[in-house]
Amino acid sequence: MDEFPFSRLKLVDGEIDTKKLATGKYILEGVWVDSRGNMDMDSMNHSIGDKVKLNYKGNIHEVTVLGHVIANEANTYDWVDSCFFLPGNVYKKITGNTYAMSYVFDVTPDKESDMEHFLKHYTNSVEPIMSYKSKLTTLEGVTDIKNTVVSIGSTIAFIIGIIGILNFINTILASILVRRRELAILQSIGMTRKQLVTMLCLEGCYYATFTGIISVLLSIGSSLFIVRPLCDQIWFLNFKFNFWPLVIILPLLFVLGSLVPYVIYRFAGRQSVVERIVS
C-alpha cells in the first residue's frame, strides 16, 4: 500500500511504525473483520515478533510481524490463508512489480456526484476493462435489493392478509349457518333478536381476540428467531421490530368480528323462527 491507504489502516495490536516498515524488515498481518465489525480471530496466523518468509519466485525475504491491522473488503482484494500489508516501495523492491492493483481515494461530499459521473464515463468509454466501486454504486445496489424485498414482501403480505381475512369471515359465517336452528330455538324460547345479535358479535370479538393473541406471539417469535438472525447474516440489513402493522390490523379484526355477525344474521334471520327450526 502507498501512503494514503496505509494511513487508513486500523490497528488491532502491536504498532504501525512507518520508519520500521520502510526498512523492509517488518510487516503487518491482517485480521479479517466483517462489515458488522465482527473479528475473525482464526484469521490471525502469526503473533507479534514472529518471523515470516516471503517467497517470490524463489527469492526469500524474511520479515518480522510488527502488528495486526483490520482487513476487510475495503482494503483486501482476496483472502487466502493469510493477509499481509507492507509499504508499496518495499513491495516493488521485493517483486519488481510497479503496477497498481487498485487505487483508493477520498472525495469531498460536494464533489461525489461529479466524480461518479467521471468514473462511470471513464470505465465505460476510455478504459472499459477497468471497474470501480464507490459509495453511490454500493447504495444503488442495496437500494435495488431493498426495493425487490419490499415489493415481494408487500405482495406476499397482502395476499396472506386477504386470505386470512376471508378465512376469518368464513369461520364466523360457518358458525352462524351451522347453528341456525340452535339460534332459532333460542329465539323461540324468549331470546330477543337484539340479544342474539349481541351474543354473535361478542363471539366474533372473542375470535378476534384469539386471533390477535396468536398473531402477536407468531409475529414476535418469527421476528426474533427467524428475521433477526437472517439480518445478522447480511451486512446491509438491520433488524428493527415494527409493531405498527399489528396495531393497525387488530382493531380491524374487532370491527370485522362485530360487523360480520351482524350483517350475516340480518340476512339469515329473514326467515321466520318456525322455518329456521324445521329447515
N, C-alpha and C positions, 0 to 999 in steps of 0.2 A: 504493500500500500504506500501511496505517496502521503505527503504531509497532511492534507485536509482530511481524507477518510481515516488516517491514522489517529488524528486528534479527536475523532468522534468515538473511538473505542471506549467501552465502559469496563473498568477494572473489576474483577471478581476478587482476586487476592494477588499478593506479590506486588510488583511495581511496574510502571511503564516509564523506564528511564531511556529517553531518546538518545542520549550520548552512548550508553552501553549498547543499545540496539544498532546504532550506526556503525559500531566496530565490526559487526557481522558475527560476533561470538555469542550473541544471545537471541532468543526468540520468544514469542508469546504463543501460548496454546489457547485455542478457543474452546469455550464450554457452550454447548447448544442450549439456547433459550427460545421457547416458542413465543408466539405472538401475544400470549397472555402473561408472559413473564415467568413461566414455569421452567426451572433449570433442570436439565438432564445431567445429573452428576456422573452417570455412566459414560458420558462422552469425554470426561476428563481422564485421559490415559497416563498422564505424567504428573509428577509432583514438582514443586519449585526446586530448582537446583539439579534436576535430572539432566543427564547428557543425552542429546538426541542427534542421531546421524542422518543427515540429509543426503540421499543418494540420487544424483542427477547424471544419468548416462555414464555410470561407473565412477564419477568423481564424488568422493565422500567429503562432506563438510560437517564438522561437529559443532554443535551449538548447545547452549545451556538454557533451560526453561527459566525465564525471568519472572513470569506471572501468568495468570489466566484472565482472559477477557471474554465478554459476551459475544457469541457468534450466533447470528440469525440470518433470516432471508435478506436483510438489508445489506449485509457485508460479506456474505458467503454464497458463492455460486453453487457449490456442490459439497457434499459431505461424504467422505469415505474414511471410516475408522477414526482418523484424527484430522484436526484443522489447526494450522499454524499461521501466525501473522508475523511479517518482518518488513522492514522498510524497502521501498521499491528499488533504491540504489543497490542494496545488498542482494536482492533477488536478481538484478541484472548481472552483477558480478558472478554469482553462482551459476546462472543458466545462460547468460549472454542474450536472453530474450528481452527485446526492447519494445515489444508490442503490448499495448494496454488491453486487458481483457474486458474491462468495463471502466466507465468514467462516472464519478459521483460528484454532484454539485448541488448547492442550495440556490433558491431563487426567492427574492423578496415577494411578499404576498401580492403587491400591486403589479408584479410582472409575470405572475403564474400563467395567466391566460395567453400572454404574448409568447412566452417560452413554449407553452403547449402547442400553439399554432405552428411555431417554427420547427419543433421536433417532429410533429406529425407530417409537415411538408417535407422535411429533410429525409426522414426514413421512408417516405412513400415515393419521392421523386429523385432525390440526389443519391442516397445510399440505401436502396431497398433491402440489402442483406443485413442491415442493422435494425435493431429494435430498441425501444426504450420503455421504461416504466416510471410513472410519476404518480403523485398523489391523485391527480384528476383521473388517470386511467384506472387506478385502483378503485376510486369511488364509482366510476361508471360501471365497472364490472360488478361491484357489490350492489349497486342500485338496480341493475338488471336482474340479479338473483333475487333481491328483495321484492321487486315488482312481480316476478314469477311466483314466488312463495305466497305473496299476499293475494294475488288473483286466484291461484289454485286453491289456497286455503279458504278464501272467502266463498268461492263457488261450492266447495265441499260442505262448508259450514251451513250455507244457505240451503243446500239440498237436504242435508241431515235435519236441519231445523224444520223445514216444511214437512218432511216425513214424520218427525217427532210430534209436531202439532196435529197432523192428520191422525196419527195413532192415538193421541190424547183425546181428540174429539170422538174417534171411533170407539174408544173404550167407554166413554160416558154414554154415547148413543146406544151401544150394545147393552150396557147395564140397564138403561131405561126400557128398551124394547123387550128384553128378556123378562123384565119384571113388570110388564104392562098389566098382566092380570092381577099380580100382587098389589100394585098401586091402585087398581080399580076396586079391589076388595077393601083396602084401607079407606078409600073414599066412600064406599058404600056403608061402612060402619060408623061414619061420622067425621072423618078427617076432611077438612076443607081443602079446596083446590090451592088456596094460598099456602096452607101448611105443607102440602105435598111439594109445591114448587120450592118452598124454603128448605125442606129436607133435601131435595135433589141438588139444590145449589150448594148446600153445606157439604154434601158428599163430593161435589165437584171441587170444592175448596180443599177437602181432605186429599183428593187425588193430586191437586196442585201442590199441596204441602209436601206430600210424599215424594213427588217428582222433584221439587225444589231441593229437598234434603239429599236425595240421590245425586242430583246434578252437581250440587256444591261439593260433595265428597269425591265424585269422579273427577271433577274439574281440578280440584286441589291435588288429588293423588296423581293424575296423569301429568299435570304441570310440573310437580316437584320430582317425580320419579321417571318421567319419560322425556318431557320437553327440556327441562333444565340440564340433564346430562348430555342431551344432544347439542344444546347450545354451547356447553363447555368444550365439546369436541371440534367446533367450527369457529375459527378465530374471529370472524366478523360478526358473530351473533352474541347478543347479551340477553340474559333472561330477565324478564320483568312480568310478574303476575298481574294481569289486568282483571279486576273484579267487576268492572262496569257492565260487561255483557250480561252477567248474571243479575245484576241489579235492574237492568232494563227488562230482561226476559221474565223474571219471576213475577212481577206484577201482571204481566200479560197472561201468564198461566192462571192466575187467580181470576182475572177478568173472563177468560175462556171457561174456567171451572164454574163460574156463576152464570154466564150468559148462555152457554151451550145447553145446559139442562133446561133453562127457562124457555128457549126457543124450541127445543125438541118436544118438550112436554106440551107446549101450546098446540103443536101440530098433532101429537099423539093423543092429546086429550079431547080432540074434536068429537070422537065417538062418545056415545052415551056409556054410562057405567055398566049397564047390562050388556051392551055389545062388546065391551072390552073383556068382561068376565067370561062370556060364552065363546069368544073367538079363540 
